[in-house]
Amino acid sequence: MLMPAGKTFCSLILVFVIVILSRAGFAQDKKLESFTISYASVSGTRAPLWIAKDLGLFEKYGLDGNLIYIASGVTSVNALLGGSVDIIAASGSSAVGAAARGAPIVIVASLGHIAYKLIAHPSIKSVQELKGKIIGSSRIGAGSDYALQRLMPKLGLIPGKDVQLLATGISESDRRLLMLMQGKIDATLGTEDNLLALANRGMKFSVLADLYESGVFTTGSDIATSRQLLKQRPRQLKSFLMAITEAIWIGRNNKEVTMQTYRKHMKISDPKLLESMHKNYLLGSIPLRPFPNEEAIQNDIEDLSQTLPHLRGKKAADFLDLSLLKSMEEEGFFKRLHGK
């Protein structure tokens, strides 16, 4: 692996030295507490989790952090309710939907939205040409499914009439785009990084819409836990939030750490793609302070209320508990970390 030169190299070494020393010092003082975190897709939004794990930030804050991949928000919720995991990183719709059905689940933080674009087969040049076509989402009730249902009317299309929404069962947008290129679906949601990866392979495609520009706000990677765990283990949850917040800060300020993370966990080696991911995620969609986007969660509530009528009139605040983040803010954690 080629390492950066000069100041960047020194800063990278310094990050590792500080983390290792902090980790060793804490281990001598106190036994680490087991803490398991699941994430529902392998995507750029997960970088803070991977950075925190790889650099020992969980240990720095007293946790023996264990990351596991569960490729479904619904399955992640079930694992949380069953006690197999302590916290989940999945779309906010998964947590809201479960809470609406009586599950004691609450959103405590967020790793931001997914900057989705509607991508179609190159033979489709306009939104109008989507009529009669198949658009692939991940799973029924997943974030991408609701995002498409919100987007279609804004484009003048009615799901089930003008277009067919197909649940592919695939969470990763790059794998859905492979289905697109194979002709199994006609369009799907993807990211800037997906587009660059396709272009690098000489593949053609059409970009028909940008979700954010169309006013469709998504919850790509909200952090949720059980209300019982929040009551019983607030210190551990707060330590987790401190670890990922520091990971965000490191990822924003040390590009090589971020690139190394994506190389390792997403098996990406293309320099242009790595640059794009650092720009679009750590410097883009992932918030410096991991507060949830309440407007995006409100969208989820409105979507889910179509099948869960008792959700009508509910507000995002009903599904949020920001007490730990606010405590960190009041204690000056963000100010100390960011230096301002």
C-alpha positions in Angstrom: 0.0 0.0 0.0 1.3 3.4 -0.9 1.5 5.7 2.1 1.1 9.5 2.0 4.1 11.7 2.4 5.0 14.6 4.6 2.5 16.0 7.0 -0.2 13.5 6.0 2.0 10.6 6.8 2.9 12.2 10.2 -0.7 12.9 11.0 -1.6 9.3 10.2 1.1 7.9 12.4 0.1 10.3 15.2 -3.5 9.1 15.0 -2.5 5.5 15.4 0.0 6.2 18.2 -2.5 8.3 20.2 -5.2 5.7 19.9 -2.9 2.8 20.8 -1.6 4.6 23.9 -5.1 5.5 24.9 -6.3 2.0 24.4 -3.4 0.4 26.3 -3.9 2.9 29.2 -7.6 2.2 29.5 -7.1 -1.6 29.4 -4.8 -1.3 32.4 -7.3 0.7 34.4 -10.6 -1.0 33.7 -12.0 -4.1 32.1 -13.7 -3.5 28.7 -17.5 -4.1 28.5 -18.9 -6.2 25.7 -21.0 -4.2 23.2 -22.4 -5.5 19.9 -23.4 -3.4 17.0 -25.0 -4.5 13.8 -25.1 -2.7 10.4 -27.6 -3.5 7.7 -25.6 -2.8 4.5 -21.9 -2.6 3.4 -21.9 1.0 2.3 -19.9 4.3 2.7 -22.1 5.4 5.6 -20.7 2.7 7.8 -17.2 4.2 7.8 -17.4 5.6 11.3 -18.2 2.2 12.7 -15.2 0.6 10.9 -12.8 3.4 11.8 -13.9 3.2 15.5 -13.2 -0.6 15.4 -10.0 -0.5 13.4 -8.4 2.3 15.5 -9.4 1.0 18.8 -11.8 3.9 19.7 -14.4 1.5 21.2 -11.6 0.4 23.6 -10.6 4.0 24.3 -14.1 4.6 25.6 -14.3 1.4 27.6 -16.0 -0.9 25.2 -15.2 -4.3 23.7 -17.0 -3.3 20.5 -18.1 -6.1 18.2 -19.4 -5.3 14.7 -21.7 -7.7 12.8 -23.3 -7.5 9.4 -27.0 -8.3 9.3 -28.3 -7.6 5.8 -31.8 -6.4 6.7 -33.2 -3.7 8.8 -36.1 -5.9 9.9 -33.7 -8.8 10.9 -31.6 -6.2 12.7 -34.6 -5.1 14.7 -35.4 -8.7 15.7 -31.8 -9.2 16.8 -32.0 -6.1 18.9 -35.3 -7.2 20.5 -33.9 -10.6 21.1 -30.8 -9.3 22.9 -28.3 -10.5 20.3 -27.1 -7.0 19.6 -27.1 -3.8 21.6 -27.4 -1.2 18.9 -28.3 -1.3 15.2 -27.3 1.0 12.3 -30.1 0.7 9.7 -32.7 2.9 8.0 -34.9 4.9 10.3 -38.0 3.3 8.8 -37.0 0.0 10.3 -36.9 1.4 13.8 -40.1 3.5 13.3 -42.0 0.6 11.9 -41.0 -1.6 14.7 -41.8 1.0 17.3 -45.2 1.6 15.7 -46.0 -2.0 16.2 -45.2 -1.8 19.9 -41.5 -2.6 20.0 -39.6 -0.6 22.6 -37.1 0.8 20.1 -35.8 4.4 19.9 -33.4 6.2 17.6 -30.5 7.9 19.4 -28.2 9.1 16.7 -27.5 9.0 12.9 -24.7 8.4 10.4 -26.6 10.4 7.8 -28.5 9.9 4.7 -27.7 8.0 1.5 -27.3 10.5 -1.4 -29.4 8.4 -3.8 -29.9 9.0 -7.5 -32.4 7.2 -9.8 -30.3 5.3 -12.3 -31.7 3.6 -15.4 -30.5 1.4 -18.2 -28.8 3.5 -20.8 -31.6 2.8 -23.3 -33.9 4.8 -21.1 -33.2 8.5 -21.6 -36.1 10.2 -19.7 -38.4 9.8 -16.8 -41.3 9.4 -19.2 -39.6 6.3 -20.8 -39.8 4.6 -17.4 -43.5 3.9 -18.0 -44.2 0.2 -18.1 -40.7 -0.6 -16.7 -39.5 -2.4 -13.5 -37.7 -0.4 -10.8 -35.8 -2.4 -8.2 -35.8 -1.6 -4.5 -34.2 -3.7 -1.8 -37.0 -5.0 0.4 -40.6 -4.1 1.0 -40.7 -1.6 3.8 -36.9 -0.8 3.5 -35.6 2.7 3.2 -35.0 2.4 -0.6 -38.5 1.1 -1.1 -40.2 4.0 0.6 -37.8 6.4 -1.1 -38.9 5.2 -4.5 -42.6 5.4 -3.4 -42.0 9.0 -2.4 -40.0 9.8 -5.6 -42.3 8.3 -8.2 -45.3 10.8 -7.7 -42.8 13.7 -7.8 -41.8 12.5 -11.2 -45.4 12.1 -12.4 -45.4 8.3 -12.1 -47.8 6.1 -10.1 -46.3 2.9 -8.6 -48.3 -0.1 -9.6 -49.8 1.7 -12.6 -47.1 3.5 -14.5 -44.1 1.5 -13.1 -43.6 -1.7 -11.2 -41.6 -1.6 -7.9 -39.8 -4.9 -7.5 -38.3 -5.9 -4.1 -35.1 -7.6 -5.1 -34.0 -8.6 -1.6 -30.7 -7.0 -2.2 -29.6 -4.2 0.2 -26.4 -3.2 -1.5 -27.0 -0.6 -4.3 -24.0 -1.8 -6.3 -25.4 -5.3 -6.5 -28.8 -3.9 -7.7 -27.0 -2.0 -10.4 -25.4 -5.2 -11.5 -29.0 -6.5 -12.0 -29.7 -3.4 -14.0 -26.8 -4.0 -16.3 -27.9 -7.6 -16.7 -31.3 -6.4 -17.8 -33.2 -8.0 -14.9 -34.5 -4.5 -13.8 -34.8 -1.3 -15.7 -33.9 1.2 -13.0 -32.9 1.4 -9.3 -31.4 3.7 -6.7 -27.6 4.2 -6.6 -25.0 6.6 -5.4 -22.3 8.8 -6.9 -19.7 6.2 -6.0 -21.8 3.5 -7.8 -21.8 5.8 -10.9 -18.0 6.3 -10.8 -17.5 2.5 -10.4 -19.7 1.8 -13.4 -18.0 4.5 -15.5 -14.6 3.1 -14.6 -15.7 -0.3 -16.0 -16.9 1.3 -19.2 -20.5 0.8 -18.4 -23.2 3.2 -19.7 -26.2 4.4 -17.7 -28.8 7.2 -17.4 -29.3 9.3 -14.3 -32.9 10.4 -14.2 -33.3 12.1 -10.8 -31.5 13.2 -7.6 -33.6 12.3 -4.6 -32.5 15.3 -2.4 -32.9 17.7 -5.3 -36.4 16.2 -5.7 -37.2 16.8 -2.1 -37.0 13.2 -1.0 -35.1 13.0 2.3 -34.0 9.5 3.5 -32.8 7.9 6.7 -29.9 5.9 5.4 -28.2 4.9 8.6 -29.9 5.9 11.8 -28.6 4.5 15.1 -31.3 2.7 17.3 -31.4 0.8 20.5 -34.0 -0.6 22.9 -35.6 1.7 25.5 -34.6 -0.8 28.1 -31.0 -0.8 27.2 -31.0 3.0 27.1 -32.3 3.0 30.7 -30.0 0.2 31.9 -26.7 1.0 30.1 -26.7 4.7 29.3 -23.0 5.0 30.0 -22.1 2.3 27.5 -24.3 3.8 24.9 -22.8 7.2 25.4 -19.3 5.7 25.1 -20.4 4.2 21.8 -21.6 7.6 20.6 -18.3 9.2 21.7 -16.3 6.6 19.8 -18.2 7.0 16.5 -18.2 10.8 16.8 -14.4 10.7 17.2 -14.2 8.3 14.3 -16.2 10.8 12.1 -13.7 13.6 13.1 -10.7 11.4 12.3 -12.2 10.3 9.0 -13.0 13.9 8.0 -9.5 15.2 8.9 -7.4 12.3 7.8 -8.3 11.1 4.3 -5.8 8.3 4.3 -7.5 6.7 7.4 -10.8 6.8 5.5 -9.3 5.4 2.4 -7.7 2.6 4.3 -11.0 1.8 5.9 -12.8 1.6 2.5 -10.0 -0.5 1.1 -10.3 -3.0 3.9 -14.0 -3.3 4.4 -15.4 -2.6 0.9 -12.5 -4.1 -1.1 -12.0 -0.9 -3.1 -8.7 0.1 -4.5 -9.4 2.6 -7.3 -8.0 6.0 -6.1 -10.7 8.1 -7.8 -13.4 6.0 -6.2 -11.8 6.3 -2.8 -11.5 10.1 -3.2 -15.2 10.2 -4.2 -16.3 8.2 -1.1 -14.3 10.4 1.3 -15.9 13.5 -0.3 -19.4 12.1 -0.5 -19.6 10.5 2.9 -17.1 11.8 5.5 -17.2 15.3 4.0 -20.7 15.1 2.8 -23.7 13.0 4.1 -22.3 11.9 7.4 -23.0 14.6 10.0 -20.1 15.9 12.1 -22.3 15.7 15.1 -24.5 12.6 14.7 -27.9 14.1 15.3 -30.7 12.5 13.3 -32.5 14.4 10.5 -36.0 14.8 11.9 -37.5 15.7 8.5 -36.3 12.4 7.1 -37.8 10.5 10.0 -41.0 12.4 9.6 -41.1 11.2 6.0 -40.7 7.7 7.2 -43.7 8.2 9.6 -45.9 9.5 6.8 -44.9 6.6 4.5 -45.5 3.9 7.2 -48.8 5.5 8.2 -50.2 4.2 4.9 -50.2 0.7 6.3 -50.1 1.6 10.0 -52.9 4.1 10.4 -52.3 4.7 14.1 -49.0 6.4 13.1 -51.0 9.3 11.6 -50.4 12.5 13.6 -47.2 11.1 15.2 -44.0 13.3 15.2 -40.4 12.4 14.7 -39.8 13.3 18.4 -42.0 10.4 19.4 -39.3 8.0 18.1 -36.2 9.9 19.2 -34.2 10.1 22.4 -31.4 12.6 22.0 -30.6 12.8 25.7 -27.1 11.2 25.3 -26.1 13.5 22.4 -27.4 16.6 24.2 -25.4 15.5 27.3 -22.3 15.2 25.2 -23.0 18.7 23.8 -23.6 20.2 27.3 -20.4 18.6 28.6 -18.4 20.2 25.8 -17.4 16.9 24.1 -18.0 18.2 20.5 -16.3 21.4 21.3 -13.2 19.7 22.7 -13.1 17.2 19.8 -13.6 19.8 17.0 -11.5 22.5 18.7 -14.3 25.1 18.4 
